[in-house]
């Protein structure tokens, strides 16, 4: 199965089983699911969570409980501006400067509560939280297909703000753990591309998998995989494109 076929199988399974949660339908997005709060609580019990002071998190609904938990624990949270479309492409949520910790990390509210900063202002990131459509027990991840999560990681890696050892964690429903005992797809090999960021921790409402992933992670932006048009659409990339590379 290719990545899109796996996505469709997971989205269909979440919908047909009744475990999908708002926003509906679960298709064409990082899907929300019953038990997202339990998965977030389980994630907060890991050592990498306890050690993290700064968390870069995706903006999607199933990870909202984890973003809220981070702020309640006094951690600074960074979320990307949608599609990295602005030069100051990250929202900074500092719990000491927020009036409403519960509302602030919701994607519909973050622009009204956060300080918008460029990547150089982010500082070292201690933990990366990613949303997933599907993931394997050895850490291969499939997103919704637009590649922005991997690009955000790549930009931070280019700037030295995440490293080879920075832990990456995702929270998902068991149906999303393809190849797992209760996954929507049983026997499957997930294609892993050079720009894909593997997961070190896969956390569901029922269990925490420390993947010991065999996959390497990108050391920066894979410029060869990006069209000039796509680079030009994202100021953070256009400003860092290698010399001689056209963005027109």
C-alpha positions as CSV (number, residue, x, y, z in Angstrom):
1,X,0.0,0.0,0.0
2,X,1.2,3.5,-0.7
3,X,0.8,6.3,1.8
4,X,-2.5,7.6,0.5
5,X,-4.1,4.2,0.6
6,X,-3.0,3.8,4.2
7,X,-4.4,7.2,5.1
8,X,-7.8,6.4,3.5
9,X,-7.9,3.1,5.4
10,X,-7.3,4.8,8.7
11,X,-9.7,7.6,8.1
12,X,-12.4,5.2,7.0
13,X,-11.8,2.9,10.1
14,X,-12.0,5.9,12.5
15,X,-15.3,7.0,10.9
16,X,-16.9,3.6,10.6
17,X,-16.0,2.5,14.1
18,X,-17.5,5.7,15.6
19,X,-14.3,6.7,17.5
20,X,-13.7,9.8,15.3
21,X,-14.5,13.1,17.1
22,X,-15.0,16.7,15.9
23,X,-14.0,18.1,13.5
24,X,-15.8,15.9,11.0
25,X,-15.2,14.1,8.7
26,X,-11.8,12.7,9.9
27,X,-10.6,12.6,6.3
28,X,-8.0,14.9,4.9
29,X,-6.8,16.0,8.3
30,X,-5.0,14.9,11.4
31,X,-8.0,13.1,12.8
32,X,-9.4,13.6,16.3
33,X,-10.5,10.6,18.2
34,X,-12.2,9.2,21.3
35,X,-9.5,9.0,24.1
36,X,-7.3,11.8,22.9
37,X,-7.3,13.2,26.5
38,X,-6.2,9.8,27.9
39,X,-3.4,9.6,25.4
40,X,-2.3,13.1,26.4
41,X,-2.3,12.1,30.0
42,X,-0.2,9.0,29.3
43,X,2.3,11.2,27.3
44,X,2.7,13.4,30.4
45,X,3.9,10.4,32.3
46,X,7.0,9.9,30.1
47,X,10.5,11.0,31.1
48,X,11.0,13.0,28.0
49,X,7.9,15.1,28.9
50,X,9.1,15.6,32.5
51,X,12.5,16.8,31.2
52,X,11.1,19.2,28.6
53,X,10.9,23.0,29.2
54,X,10.2,23.9,25.6
55,X,7.8,22.0,23.3
56,X,7.2,22.5,19.6
57,X,3.7,21.1,18.9
58,X,1.4,20.7,16.0
59,X,-1.9,22.7,16.0
60,X,-4.3,19.9,15.4
61,X,-7.3,18.9,17.6
62,X,-6.2,15.6,19.0
63,X,-3.0,17.2,20.4
64,X,-4.9,20.1,22.0
65,X,-5.1,18.3,25.4
66,X,-1.3,17.9,25.3
67,X,-0.7,21.5,24.5
68,X,-2.9,22.5,27.4
69,X,-1.1,20.1,29.7
70,X,2.2,21.6,28.6
71,X,1.1,25.1,29.5
72,X,-0.4,24.0,32.8
73,X,3.0,22.4,33.6
74,X,4.8,25.7,32.9
75,X,6.3,24.7,29.6
76,X,6.7,27.1,26.7
77,X,4.8,25.9,23.6
78,X,5.6,26.8,20.0
79,X,3.1,26.2,17.2
80,X,3.6,26.9,13.5
81,X,1.8,29.6,11.6
82,X,-0.5,27.7,9.1
83,X,1.5,26.7,6.0
84,X,4.6,28.7,7.2
85,X,3.2,31.5,5.2
86,X,4.7,34.4,7.3
87,X,8.3,35.3,8.0
88,X,7.6,35.2,11.7
89,X,6.3,31.6,11.3
90,X,5.9,30.4,14.9
91,X,3.4,31.3,17.6
92,X,5.1,31.4,21.1
93,X,2.9,30.5,24.0
94,X,4.6,31.4,27.3
95,X,2.3,30.3,30.2
96,X,3.6,33.2,32.4
97,X,2.2,35.7,29.9
98,X,-1.2,34.1,29.1
99,X,-4.5,35.1,30.6
100,X,-6.3,32.0,29.5
101,X,-4.2,28.9,29.3
102,X,-7.2,26.7,28.3
103,X,-8.2,28.8,25.3
104,X,-4.8,29.9,24.1
105,X,-3.4,26.7,22.5
106,X,-6.6,26.1,20.4
107,X,-5.8,26.7,16.7
108,X,-8.8,29.1,16.5
109,X,-7.5,31.2,19.4
110,X,-3.7,31.0,19.2
111,X,-3.2,34.1,17.1
112,X,-5.1,36.2,19.7
113,X,-3.0,35.0,22.6
114,X,0.5,34.2,21.3
115,X,3.5,36.2,20.4
116,X,4.5,35.6,16.8
117,X,8.2,35.0,16.3
118,X,10.7,34.0,13.7
119,X,12.5,30.6,14.1
120,X,15.7,32.2,15.4
121,X,13.7,33.4,18.5
122,X,12.4,29.9,19.3
123,X,15.6,28.7,21.1
124,X,16.4,25.1,21.8
125,X,13.4,22.7,21.6
126,X,13.3,19.9,24.2
127,X,10.4,17.9,22.7
128,X,8.6,17.8,19.4
129,X,5.0,16.7,19.4
130,X,3.6,15.7,16.0
131,X,0.1,14.8,14.8
132,X,-0.2,11.7,12.7
133,X,-2.7,10.0,10.4
134,X,-0.9,6.7,10.7
135,X,2.2,5.5,12.5
136,X,4.0,2.2,13.0
137,X,5.4,0.7,16.2
138,X,8.9,1.3,14.9
139,X,8.2,5.0,14.4
140,X,7.4,5.4,10.7
141,X,4.8,8.2,10.4
142,X,2.3,9.3,7.8
143,X,0.8,12.8,8.0
144,X,-2.1,14.2,6.0
145,X,0.1,14.6,3.0
146,X,1.1,18.3,2.8
147,X,4.5,17.9,4.4
148,X,4.4,20.9,6.7
149,X,5.2,19.1,9.9
150,X,8.4,17.7,8.3
151,X,9.3,21.1,7.0
152,X,8.9,22.8,10.4
153,X,11.2,20.2,11.9
154,X,13.7,20.6,9.0
155,X,13.8,24.4,9.5
156,X,14.5,24.0,13.2
157,X,17.2,21.4,12.4
158,X,18.9,23.7,10.0
159,X,19.1,26.3,12.7
160,X,20.4,23.8,15.3
161,X,17.3,24.2,17.5
162,X,16.5,20.5,17.4
163,X,19.2,17.7,17.1
164,X,19.5,14.1,16.3
165,X,18.6,13.3,19.9
166,X,15.6,15.6,20.4
167,X,12.7,13.3,21.1
168,X,9.7,13.3,18.8
169,X,6.3,12.0,20.2
170,X,2.9,11.5,18.7
171,X,-0.5,10.7,20.3
172,X,-2.9,8.5,18.3
173,X,-5.7,6.0,18.5
174,X,-4.9,2.3,18.3
175,X,-6.5,2.2,14.9
176,X,-3.9,4.6,13.7
177,X,-1.0,2.2,14.7
178,X,-0.9,0.4,11.4
179,X,0.6,-3.1,11.7
180,X,-0.2,-3.1,15.4
181,X,-2.5,-5.5,17.1
182,X,-5.6,-3.3,16.7
183,X,-4.5,-1.1,13.7
184,X,-6.8,-0.3,10.8
185,X,-4.2,-2.0,8.5
186,X,-2.6,-5.3,9.6
187,X,0.3,-6.2,7.4
188,X,1.8,-3.1,5.9
189,X,5.2,-1.6,5.2
190,X,5.1,2.2,5.4
191,X,7.3,3.9,2.9
192,X,9.8,6.2,4.5
193,X,11.3,9.1,2.6
194,X,14.5,11.0,3.4
195,X,12.5,14.1,4.6
196,X,10.2,12.1,6.9
197,X,10.6,12.6,10.6
198,X,10.3,9.3,12.5
199,X,8.7,9.1,15.9
200,X,10.5,8.1,19.1
201,X,7.3,7.7,21.1
202,X,3.9,6.5,20.0
203,X,1.3,7.1,22.7
204,X,-2.3,5.8,22.5
205,X,-5.0,5.8,25.2
206,X,-3.9,2.3,26.1
207,X,-0.1,2.2,25.9
208,X,3.2,4.0,25.3
209,X,5.5,2.6,22.7
210,X,9.2,3.6,22.8
211,X,10.0,2.8,19.2
212,X,13.8,2.7,19.2
213,X,13.2,3.8,15.6
214,X,15.7,2.5,13.0
215,X,15.0,5.4,10.7
216,X,17.3,8.4,10.4
217,X,15.9,11.9,10.7
218,X,16.5,14.7,8.3
219,X,19.5,17.0,9.0
220,X,17.8,20.0,7.5
221,X,15.6,21.1,4.5
222,X,15.7,18.7,1.6
223,X,15.8,21.5,-1.0
224,X,15.8,19.1,-3.9
225,X,12.4,17.9,-2.9
226,X,10.8,21.4,-3.0
227,X,9.8,23.2,-6.1
228,X,10.8,26.9,-6.6
229,X,7.2,27.9,-6.3
230,X,6.8,26.1,-2.9
231,X,10.0,27.7,-1.6
232,X,8.7,31.1,-2.7
233,X,5.4,30.6,-0.9
234,X,7.2,30.3,2.5
235,X,9.3,33.3,3.5
236,X,11.2,31.2,6.1
237,X,12.4,29.0,3.2
238,X,12.9,31.7,0.6
239,X,15.2,33.5,3.0
240,X,17.3,30.4,3.5
241,X,17.4,28.9,0.0
242,X,20.9,27.9,-1.1
243,X,22.8,30.5,-3.1
244,X,22.0,30.2,-6.8
245,X,18.7,28.4,-6.3
246,X,15.9,30.4,-8.0
247,X,12.6,30.8,-6.1
248,X,10.8,32.3,-9.2
